[in-house]
C-alpha cells in the first residue's frame, strides 16, 4: 500500500524535475524527508486503529453491558456470563472474548479484568470493568453495581447527543457558507474575471478548483464524523 502511495509521486518528481541530475545534497534531503514522513505515518497507524476500535466499542458497549446484566440476572456466574456475551459478533464482545480466553487459560478472574481495564481503548468499557472489579473486592451486589454503571453511561451518552445537537447548527451554517455557497460563487466570480481580462481558462485551473472543493468537502465530513457520538441501542 505504501509503495503504491509513495512511488507514484516519487516517479512523477523524477520524470518532471530531472531528479537524477540534481545535486547529491538535494537527493539526500528529499530521500530523508520521504523516509521520515513514511515512518511517521506507519508509527501512527496502530494509534489510529486503536482509536477507531475504541469508537466502535463505545457505540456498542450499551448493548453488550445489558447482555452481561441479563446473563447475571438469569443466575449465571460472572465468568459464564462473560463467556456467553463474548460469543456475539460485536467489537465490544470481542473485547470480552479476550477476557474469556484468559479465563480459559487459567488466569484468575481479577487479573483478567485488570488487564482488560489496562488494555481497552474504550473509556466506557474500562468504567464498567472498574465497577465490576470494585464490586468483586468489596463483595457488593454485582448486578446492582452493573445496572447503576449502565444507567450512568446512558446519561452520559444522552448529554453527548445533546451537546452534539447544539454544535450541529453552527457547523451546518459554516458548511453552507464555506462548503456550498463559497466555492460556487468563487468559481463563478473567477471565471467572470478571467473572461473580462481575456485570459483563457485551462483545464489545469479547473482541476485545481475541483481538488480544492474536494478537500473542503472532505474536511467537513471528517469534522462531522469525529464529533458525532457513537451509540447503538
Rosetta constraint file for C-alpha pairs under 8 A:
AtomPair CA 1 CA 5 HARMONIC 6.27 0.50
AtomPair CA 2 CA 6 HARMONIC 5.95 0.50
AtomPair CA 2 CA 38 HARMONIC 7.99 0.50
AtomPair CA 3 CA 7 HARMONIC 5.51 0.50
AtomPair CA 4 CA 8 HARMONIC 6.35 0.50
AtomPair CA 5 CA 9 HARMONIC 7.63 0.50
AtomPair CA 6 CA 10 HARMONIC 6.23 0.50
AtomPair CA 7 CA 11 HARMONIC 5.81 0.50
AtomPair CA 8 CA 12 HARMONIC 6.24 0.50
AtomPair CA 9 CA 13 HARMONIC 6.14 0.50
AtomPair CA 10 CA 14 HARMONIC 6.21 0.50
AtomPair CA 11 CA 15 HARMONIC 6.18 0.50
AtomPair CA 12 CA 16 HARMONIC 5.90 0.50
AtomPair CA 13 CA 17 HARMONIC 5.65 0.50
AtomPair CA 13 CA 18 HARMONIC 7.62 0.50
AtomPair CA 13 CA 19 HARMONIC 6.78 0.50
AtomPair CA 14 CA 18 HARMONIC 5.50 0.50
AtomPair CA 14 CA 19 HARMONIC 4.53 0.50
AtomPair CA 14 CA 20 HARMONIC 6.87 0.50
AtomPair CA 15 CA 19 HARMONIC 7.07 0.50
AtomPair CA 18 CA 22 HARMONIC 7.03 0.50
AtomPair CA 19 CA 27 HARMONIC 7.56 0.50
AtomPair CA 22 CA 26 HARMONIC 6.72 0.50
AtomPair CA 22 CA 27 HARMONIC 6.98 0.50
AtomPair CA 23 CA 27 HARMONIC 6.65 0.50
AtomPair CA 24 CA 28 HARMONIC 6.22 0.50
AtomPair CA 25 CA 29 HARMONIC 6.15 0.50
AtomPair CA 26 CA 30 HARMONIC 6.07 0.50
AtomPair CA 27 CA 31 HARMONIC 6.09 0.50
AtomPair CA 28 CA 32 HARMONIC 6.15 0.50
AtomPair CA 29 CA 33 HARMONIC 6.18 0.50
AtomPair CA 30 CA 34 HARMONIC 6.22 0.50
AtomPair CA 31 CA 35 HARMONIC 6.18 0.50
AtomPair CA 32 CA 36 HARMONIC 6.07 0.50
AtomPair CA 33 CA 37 HARMONIC 5.98 0.50
AtomPair CA 34 CA 38 HARMONIC 6.04 0.50
AtomPair CA 35 CA 39 HARMONIC 6.05 0.50
AtomPair CA 36 CA 40 HARMONIC 6.16 0.50
AtomPair CA 37 CA 41 HARMONIC 6.39 0.50
AtomPair CA 38 CA 42 HARMONIC 6.22 0.50
AtomPair CA 39 CA 43 HARMONIC 5.99 0.50
AtomPair CA 40 CA 44 HARMONIC 6.23 0.50
AtomPair CA 41 CA 45 HARMONIC 6.29 0.50
AtomPair CA 42 CA 46 HARMONIC 7.84 0.50
AtomPair CA 43 CA 47 HARMONIC 7.86 0.50
AtomPair CA 44 CA 48 HARMONIC 6.21 0.50
AtomPair CA 45 CA 49 HARMONIC 6.12 0.50
AtomPair CA 46 CA 50 HARMONIC 5.97 0.50
AtomPair CA 47 CA 51 HARMONIC 6.10 0.50
AtomPair CA 48 CA 52 HARMONIC 6.18 0.50
AtomPair CA 49 CA 53 HARMONIC 6.11 0.50
AtomPair CA 50 CA 54 HARMONIC 6.12 0.50
AtomPair CA 50 CA 121 HARMONIC 6.26 0.50
AtomPair CA 51 CA 55 HARMONIC 6.29 0.50
AtomPair CA 51 CA 121 HARMONIC 6.67 0.50
AtomPair CA 52 CA 56 HARMONIC 6.43 0.50
AtomPair CA 53 CA 57 HARMONIC 6.24 0.50
AtomPair CA 53 CA 91 HARMONIC 7.44 0.50
AtomPair CA 53 CA 121 HARMONIC 7.04 0.50
AtomPair CA 54 CA 58 HARMONIC 6.07 0.50
AtomPair CA 54 CA 120 HARMONIC 7.61 0.50
AtomPair CA 54 CA 121 HARMONIC 4.69 0.50
AtomPair CA 54 CA 122 HARMONIC 4.55 0.50
AtomPair CA 55 CA 59 HARMONIC 6.36 0.50
AtomPair CA 55 CA 122 HARMONIC 7.08 0.50
AtomPair CA 55 CA 230 HARMONIC 6.77 0.50
AtomPair CA 56 CA 60 HARMONIC 6.42 0.50
AtomPair CA 56 CA 91 HARMONIC 6.51 0.50
AtomPair CA 56 CA 92 HARMONIC 7.60 0.50
AtomPair CA 56 CA 230 HARMONIC 7.30 0.50
AtomPair CA 57 CA 61 HARMONIC 5.65 0.50
AtomPair CA 57 CA 91 HARMONIC 5.66 0.50
AtomPair CA 57 CA 92 HARMONIC 4.77 0.50
AtomPair CA 57 CA 122 HARMONIC 6.29 0.50
AtomPair CA 57 CA 125 HARMONIC 7.50 0.50
AtomPair CA 58 CA 62 HARMONIC 7.96 0.50
AtomPair CA 58 CA 92 HARMONIC 7.93 0.50
AtomPair CA 58 CA 122 HARMONIC 6.07 0.50
AtomPair CA 58 CA 123 HARMONIC 7.79 0.50
AtomPair CA 58 CA 124 HARMONIC 6.36 0.50
AtomPair CA 58 CA 125 HARMONIC 7.37 0.50
AtomPair CA 58 CA 230 HARMONIC 6.38 0.50
AtomPair CA 58 CA 231 HARMONIC 6.77 0.50
AtomPair CA 59 CA 229 HARMONIC 7.81 0.50
AtomPair CA 59 CA 230 HARMONIC 4.33 0.50
AtomPair CA 59 CA 231 HARMONIC 3.74 0.50
AtomPair CA 59 CA 232 HARMONIC 5.37 0.50
AtomPair CA 60 CA 64 HARMONIC 6.41 0.50
AtomPair CA 60 CA 90 HARMONIC 7.23 0.50
AtomPair CA 60 CA 91 HARMONIC 7.37 0.50
AtomPair CA 60 CA 92 HARMONIC 6.16 0.50
AtomPair CA 60 CA 231 HARMONIC 6.19 0.50
AtomPair CA 60 CA 232 HARMONIC 5.43 0.50
AtomPair CA 60 CA 233 HARMONIC 7.87 0.50
AtomPair CA 61 CA 65 HARMONIC 5.77 0.50
AtomPair CA 61 CA 92 HARMONIC 5.95 0.50
AtomPair CA 61 CA 124 HARMONIC 7.23 0.50
AtomPair CA 61 CA 125 HARMONIC 6.68 0.50
AtomPair CA 62 CA 66 HARMONIC 6.19 0.50
AtomPair CA 62 CA 150 HARMONIC 6.91 0.50
AtomPair CA 62 CA 153 HARMONIC 7.73 0.50
AtomPair CA 62 CA 154 HARMONIC 7.54 0.50
AtomPair CA 62 CA 231 HARMONIC 7.53 0.50
AtomPair CA 62 CA 232 HARMONIC 7.08 0.50
AtomPair CA 62 CA 233 HARMONIC 6.89 0.50
AtomPair CA 63 CA 67 HARMONIC 6.27 0.50
AtomPair CA 63 CA 232 HARMONIC 6.93 0.50
AtomPair CA 63 CA 233 HARMONIC 6.31 0.50
AtomPair CA 64 CA 68 HARMONIC 6.19 0.50
AtomPair CA 64 CA 85 HARMONIC 7.06 0.50
AtomPair CA 64 CA 92 HARMONIC 6.61 0.50
AtomPair CA 64 CA 93 HARMONIC 6.58 0.50
AtomPair CA 65 CA 69 HARMONIC 6.19 0.50
AtomPair CA 65 CA 128 HARMONIC 7.93 0.50
AtomPair CA 65 CA 146 HARMONIC 7.87 0.50
AtomPair CA 65 CA 150 HARMONIC 6.82 0.50
AtomPair CA 66 CA 70 HARMONIC 6.10 0.50
AtomPair CA 66 CA 150 HARMONIC 7.57 0.50
AtomPair CA 67 CA 71 HARMONIC 6.23 0.50
AtomPair CA 67 CA 85 HARMONIC 6.55 0.50
AtomPair CA 68 CA 72 HARMONIC 6.33 0.50
AtomPair CA 68 CA 81 HARMONIC 6.02 0.50
AtomPair CA 68 CA 82 HARMONIC 6.76 0.50
AtomPair CA 68 CA 85 HARMONIC 6.24 0.50
AtomPair CA 69 CA 73 HARMONIC 6.11 0.50
AtomPair CA 69 CA 143 HARMONIC 6.44 0.50
AtomPair CA 69 CA 146 HARMONIC 6.74 0.50
AtomPair CA 69 CA 147 HARMONIC 6.98 0.50
AtomPair CA 70 CA 74 HARMONIC 6.15 0.50
AtomPair CA 71 CA 75 HARMONIC 6.96 0.50
AtomPair CA 71 CA 76 HARMONIC 5.97 0.50
AtomPair CA 71 CA 81 HARMONIC 5.32 0.50
AtomPair CA 72 CA 76 HARMONIC 5.21 0.50
AtomPair CA 72 CA 77 HARMONIC 6.41 0.50
AtomPair CA 72 CA 78 HARMONIC 6.61 0.50
AtomPair CA 72 CA 81 HARMONIC 6.32 0.50
AtomPair CA 72 CA 143 HARMONIC 6.47 0.50
AtomPair CA 73 CA 143 HARMONIC 6.79 0.50
AtomPair CA 76 CA 80 HARMONIC 6.23 0.50
AtomPair CA 76 CA 81 HARMONIC 6.09 0.50
AtomPair CA 77 CA 81 HARMONIC 6.05 0.50
AtomPair CA 78 CA 82 HARMONIC 6.12 0.50
AtomPair CA 79 CA 83 HARMONIC 6.31 0.50
AtomPair CA 79 CA 100 HARMONIC 7.65 0.50
AtomPair CA 79 CA 103 HARMONIC 7.77 0.50
AtomPair CA 79 CA 109 HARMONIC 7.57 0.50
AtomPair CA 80 CA 84 HARMONIC 6.12 0.50
AtomPair CA 81 CA 85 HARMONIC 6.16 0.50
AtomPair CA 82 CA 86 HARMONIC 6.02 0.50
AtomPair CA 82 CA 96 HARMONIC 6.44 0.50
AtomPair CA 82 CA 97 HARMONIC 7.85 0.50
AtomPair CA 82 CA 99 HARMONIC 7.67 0.50
AtomPair CA 82 CA 100 HARMONIC 6.42 0.50
AtomPair CA 83 CA 87 HARMONIC 6.88 0.50
AtomPair CA 83 CA 96 HARMONIC 7.57 0.50
AtomPair CA 83 CA 97 HARMONIC 7.00 0.50
AtomPair CA 83 CA 100 HARMONIC 5.28 0.50
AtomPair CA 84 CA 88 HARMONIC 7.88 0.50
AtomPair CA 85 CA 93 HARMONIC 6.24 0.50
AtomPair CA 85 CA 96 HARMONIC 7.38 0.50
AtomPair CA 86 CA 93 HARMONIC 4.55 0.50
AtomPair CA 86 CA 94 HARMONIC 5.99 0.50
AtomPair CA 86 CA 95 HARMONIC 7.62 0.50
AtomPair CA 86 CA 96 HARMONIC 5.14 0.50
AtomPair CA 86 CA 97 HARMONIC 4.62 0.50
AtomPair CA 86 CA 100 HARMONIC 7.08 0.50
AtomPair CA 87 CA 93 HARMONIC 6.87 0.50
AtomPair CA 87 CA 94 HARMONIC 7.89 0.50
AtomPair CA 87 CA 97 HARMONIC 7.23 0.50
AtomPair CA 88 CA 93 HARMONIC 5.88 0.50
AtomPair CA 88 CA 94 HARMONIC 7.85 0.50
AtomPair CA 89 CA 93 HARMONIC 6.57 0.50
AtomPair CA 89 CA 94 HARMONIC 7.26 0.50
AtomPair CA 90 CA 94 HARMONIC 6.20 0.50
AtomPair CA 91 CA 95 HARMONIC 6.46 0.50
AtomPair CA 92 CA 96 HARMONIC 6.57 0.50
AtomPair CA 92 CA 125 HARMONIC 7.96 0.50
AtomPair CA 93 CA 97 HARMONIC 6.08 0.50
AtomPair CA 94 CA 98 HARMONIC 6.62 0.50
AtomPair CA 95 CA 99 HARMONIC 7.06 0.50
AtomPair CA 95 CA 116 HARMONIC 7.78 0.50
AtomPair CA 95 CA 120 HARMONIC 7.48 0.50
AtomPair CA 96 CA 100 HARMONIC 6.20 0.50
AtomPair CA 97 CA 101 HARMONIC 6.05 0.50
AtomPair CA 98 CA 102 HARMONIC 6.29 0.50
AtomPair CA 98 CA 116 HARMONIC 7.89 0.50
AtomPair CA 99 CA 103 HARMONIC 6.27 0.50
AtomPair CA 99 CA 112 HARMONIC 5.74 0.50
AtomPair CA 99 CA 113 HARMONIC 6.86 0.50
AtomPair CA 99 CA 116 HARMONIC 6.67 0.50
AtomPair CA 100 CA 104 HARMONIC 6.18 0.50
AtomPair CA 101 CA 105 HARMONIC 6.29 0.50
AtomPair CA 102 CA 106 HARMONIC 6.57 0.50
AtomPair CA 102 CA 107 HARMONIC 5.55 0.50
AtomPair CA 102 CA 112 HARMONIC 6.21 0.50
AtomPair CA 103 CA 107 HARMONIC 5.15 0.50
AtomPair CA 103 CA 108 HARMONIC 6.70 0.50
AtomPair CA 103 CA 109 HARMONIC 6.58 0.50
AtomPair CA 103 CA 112 HARMONIC 6.97 0.50
AtomPair CA 107 CA 111 HARMONIC 6.79 0.50
AtomPair CA 107 CA 112 HARMONIC 6.44 0.50
AtomPair CA 108 CA 112 HARMONIC 6.28 0.50
AtomPair CA 109 CA 113 HARMONIC 6.15 0.50
AtomPair CA 110 CA 114 HARMONIC 6.11 0.50
AtomPair CA 110 CA 133 HARMONIC 6.90 0.50
AtomPair CA 111 CA 115 HARMONIC 6.25 0.50
AtomPair CA 112 CA 116 HARMONIC 6.20 0.50
AtomPair CA 113 CA 117 HARMONIC 6.25 0.50
AtomPair CA 113 CA 129 HARMONIC 6.64 0.50
AtomPair CA 113 CA 133 HARMONIC 6.95 0.50
AtomPair CA 114 CA 118 HARMONIC 6.35 0.50
AtomPair CA 114 CA 133 HARMONIC 7.66 0.50
AtomPair CA 115 CA 119 HARMONIC 6.02 0.50
AtomPair CA 116 CA 120 HARMONIC 5.76 0.50
AtomPair CA 116 CA 126 HARMONIC 7.56 0.50
AtomPair CA 116 CA 129 HARMONIC 7.81 0.50
AtomPair CA 117 CA 125 HARMONIC 7.56 0.50
AtomPair CA 117 CA 126 HARMONIC 4.88 0.50
AtomPair CA 117 CA 129 HARMONIC 6.46 0.50
AtomPair CA 117 CA 130 HARMONIC 7.01 0.50
AtomPair CA 118 CA 126 HARMONIC 7.80 0.50
AtomPair CA 120 CA 125 HARMONIC 6.97 0.50
AtomPair CA 120 CA 126 HARMONIC 6.57 0.50
AtomPair CA 122 CA 126 HARMONIC 6.35 0.50
AtomPair CA 123 CA 127 HARMONIC 6.10 0.50
AtomPair CA 124 CA 128 HARMONIC 6.36 0.50
AtomPair CA 124 CA 153 HARMONIC 7.27 0.50
AtomPair CA 125 CA 129 HARMONIC 6.42 0.50
AtomPair CA 126 CA 130 HARMONIC 5.95 0.50
AtomPair CA 127 CA 131 HARMONIC 6.33 0.50
AtomPair CA 127 CA 149 HARMONIC 7.77 0.50
AtomPair CA 128 CA 132 HARMONIC 6.35 0.50
AtomPair CA 128 CA 146 HARMONIC 6.95 0.50
AtomPair CA 128 CA 149 HARMONIC 6.29 0.50
AtomPair CA 128 CA 150 HARMONIC 7.68 0.50
AtomPair CA 129 CA 133 HARMONIC 5.92 0.50
AtomPair CA 130 CA 134 HARMONIC 6.11 0.50
AtomPair CA 131 CA 135 HARMONIC 6.05 0.50
AtomPair CA 131 CA 145 HARMONIC 6.65 0.50
AtomPair CA 131 CA 146 HARMONIC 6.98 0.50
AtomPair CA 131 CA 149 HARMONIC 7.18 0.50
AtomPair CA 132 CA 136 HARMONIC 6.20 0.50
AtomPair CA 132 CA 142 HARMONIC 6.68 0.50
AtomPair CA 132 CA 145 HARMONIC 7.22 0.50
AtomPair CA 132 CA 146 HARMONIC 6.92 0.50
AtomPair CA 133 CA 137 HARMONIC 6.32 0.50
AtomPair CA 134 CA 138 HARMONIC 6.13 0.50
AtomPair CA 135 CA 139 HARMONIC 5.58 0.50
AtomPair CA 135 CA 140 HARMONIC 5.17 0.50
AtomPair CA 135 CA 141 HARMONIC 6.89 0.50
AtomPair CA 135 CA 142 HARMONIC 5.86 0.50
AtomPair CA 135 CA 145 HARMONIC 6.92 0.50
AtomPair CA 136 CA 140 HARMONIC 7.02 0.50
AtomPair CA 136 CA 142 HARMONIC 7.46 0.50
AtomPair CA 140 CA 145 HARMONIC 7.67 0.50
AtomPair CA 141 CA 145 HARMONIC 6.32 0.50
AtomPair CA 142 CA 146 HARMONIC 6.09 0.50
AtomPair CA 143 CA 147 HARMONIC 6.07 0.50
AtomPair CA 144 CA 148 HARMONIC 6.15 0.50
AtomPair CA 145 CA 149 HARMONIC 6.22 0.50
AtomPair CA 146 CA 150 HARMONIC 6.19 0.50
AtomPair CA 147 CA 151 HARMONIC 6.25 0.50
AtomPair CA 148 CA 152 HARMONIC 6.20 0.50
AtomPair CA 149 CA 153 HARMONIC 6.18 0.50
AtomPair CA 150 CA 154 HARMONIC 6.13 0.50
AtomPair CA 151 CA 155 HARMONIC 6.34 0.50
AtomPair CA 152 CA 156 HARMONIC 6.35 0.50
AtomPair CA 153 CA 157 HARMONIC 6.23 0.50
AtomPair CA 154 CA 158 HARMONIC 6.24 0.50
AtomPair CA 155 CA 159 HARMONIC 6.31 0.50
AtomPair CA 156 CA 160 HARMONIC 6.26 0.50
AtomPair CA 157 CA 161 HARMONIC 6.26 0.50
AtomPair CA 157 CA 229 HARMONIC 7.66 0.50
AtomPair CA 157 CA 231 HARMONIC 7.55 0.50
AtomPair CA 158 CA 162 HARMONIC 6.23 0.50
AtomPair CA 159 CA 163 HARMONIC 6.09 0.50
AtomPair CA 160 CA 164 HARMONIC 6.09 0.50
AtomPair CA 160 CA 229 HARMONIC 6.51 0.50
AtomPair CA 161 CA 165 HARMONIC 6.13 0.50
AtomPair CA 161 CA 228 HARMONIC 7.91 0.50
AtomPair CA 161 CA 229 HARMONIC 6.37 0.50
AtomPair CA 162 CA 166 HARMONIC 6.42 0.50
AtomPair CA 163 CA 167 HARMONIC 6.42 0.50
AtomPair CA 164 CA 168 HARMONIC 6.02 0.50
AtomPair CA 164 CA 227 HARMONIC 6.99 0.50
AtomPair CA 164 CA 228 HARMONIC 6.57 0.50
AtomPair CA 164 CA 229 HARMONIC 7.39 0.50
AtomPair CA 165 CA 169 HARMONIC 7.23 0.50
AtomPair CA 167 CA 171 HARMONIC 6.35 0.50
AtomPair CA 168 CA 172 HARMONIC 5.95 0.50
AtomPair CA 169 CA 173 HARMONIC 6.29 0.50
AtomPair CA 170 CA 174 HARMONIC 6.23 0.50
AtomPair CA 171 CA 175 HARMONIC 6.16 0.50
AtomPair CA 172 CA 176 HARMONIC 6.19 0.50
AtomPair CA 173 CA 177 HARMONIC 6.32 0.50
AtomPair CA 174 CA 178 HARMONIC 5.89 0.50
AtomPair CA 174 CA 179 HARMONIC 7.47 0.50
AtomPair CA 175 CA 179 HARMONIC 4.70 0.50
AtomPair CA 175 CA 180 HARMONIC 6.69 0.50
AtomPair CA 175 CA 220 HARMONIC 6.97 0.50
AtomPair CA 176 CA 180 HARMONIC 5.09 0.50
AtomPair CA 176 CA 181 HARMONIC 6.07 0.50
AtomPair CA 177 CA 181 HARMONIC 5.09 0.50
AtomPair CA 177 CA 182 HARMONIC 5.57 0.50
AtomPair CA 178 CA 182 HARMONIC 4.86 0.50
AtomPair CA 178 CA 183 HARMONIC 6.85 0.50
AtomPair CA 178 CA 216 HARMONIC 7.90 0.50
AtomPair CA 179 CA 183 HARMONIC 6.50 0.50
AtomPair CA 179 CA 213 HARMONIC 7.54 0.50
AtomPair CA 179 CA 216 HARMONIC 6.27 0.50
AtomPair CA 179 CA 217 HARMONIC 6.24 0.50
AtomPair CA 179 CA 220 HARMONIC 7.77 0.50
AtomPair CA 180 CA 184 HARMONIC 6.31 0.50
AtomPair CA 181 CA 185 HARMONIC 6.04 0.50
AtomPair CA 182 CA 186 HARMONIC 5.76 0.50
AtomPair CA 183 CA 187 HARMONIC 6.05 0.50
AtomPair CA 183 CA 213 HARMONIC 6.73 0.50
AtomPair CA 184 CA 188 HARMONIC 6.36 0.50
AtomPair CA 185 CA 189 HARMONIC 6.00 0.50
AtomPair CA 186 CA 190 HARMONIC 6.02 0.50
AtomPair CA 187 CA 191 HARMONIC 6.07 0.50
AtomPair CA 187 CA 209 HARMONIC 7.61 0.50
AtomPair CA 188 CA 192 HARMONIC 6.17 0.50
AtomPair CA 189 CA 193 HARMONIC 6.05 0.50
AtomPair CA 190 CA 194 HARMONIC 6.23 0.50
AtomPair CA 191 CA 195 HARMONIC 6.12 0.50
AtomPair CA 191 CA 201 HARMONIC 7.59 0.50
AtomPair CA 192 CA 196 HARMONIC 6.18 0.50
AtomPair CA 193 CA 197 HARMONIC 6.41 0.50
AtomPair CA 194 CA 198 HARMONIC 5.96 0.50
AtomPair CA 194 CA 199 HARMONIC 5.13 0.50
AtomPair CA 194 CA 200 HARMONIC 6.98 0.50
AtomPair CA 194 CA 201 HARMONIC 7.14 0.50
AtomPair CA 195 CA 199 HARMONIC 6.24 0.50
AtomPair CA 195 CA 200 HARMONIC 7.42 0.50
AtomPair CA 201 CA 205 HARMONIC 6.84 0.50
AtomPair CA 201 CA 206 HARMONIC 7.70 0.50
AtomPair CA 202 CA 206 HARMONIC 6.82 0.50
AtomPair CA 203 CA 207 HARMONIC 6.09 0.50
AtomPair CA 204 CA 208 HARMONIC 6.14 0.50
AtomPair CA 205 CA 209 HARMONIC 6.43 0.50
AtomPair CA 206 CA 210 HARMONIC 6.21 0.50
AtomPair CA 207 CA 211 HARMONIC 6.14 0.50
AtomPair CA 208 CA 212 HARMONIC 6.19 0.50
AtomPair CA 209 CA 213 HARMONIC 6.16 0.50
AtomPair CA 210 CA 214 HARMONIC 6.10 0.50
AtomPair CA 211 CA 215 HARMONIC 6.23 0.50
AtomPair CA 212 CA 216 HARMONIC 6.26 0.50
AtomPair CA 213 CA 217 HARMONIC 6.19 0.50
AtomPair CA 214 CA 218 HARMONIC 6.09 0.50
AtomPair CA 215 CA 219 HARMONIC 6.00 0.50
AtomPair CA 216 CA 220 HARMONIC 6.43 0.50
AtomPair CA 217 CA 221 HARMONIC 6.18 0.50
AtomPair CA 218 CA 222 HARMONIC 6.14 0.50
AtomPair CA 219 CA 223 HARMONIC 6.32 0.50
AtomPair CA 220 CA 224 HARMONIC 6.18 0.50
AtomPair CA 221 CA 225 HARMONIC 6.04 0.50
AtomPair CA 222 CA 226 HARMONIC 5.96 0.50
AtomPair CA 223 CA 227 HARMONIC 6.22 0.50
AtomPair CA 224 CA 228 HARMONIC 6.10 0.50
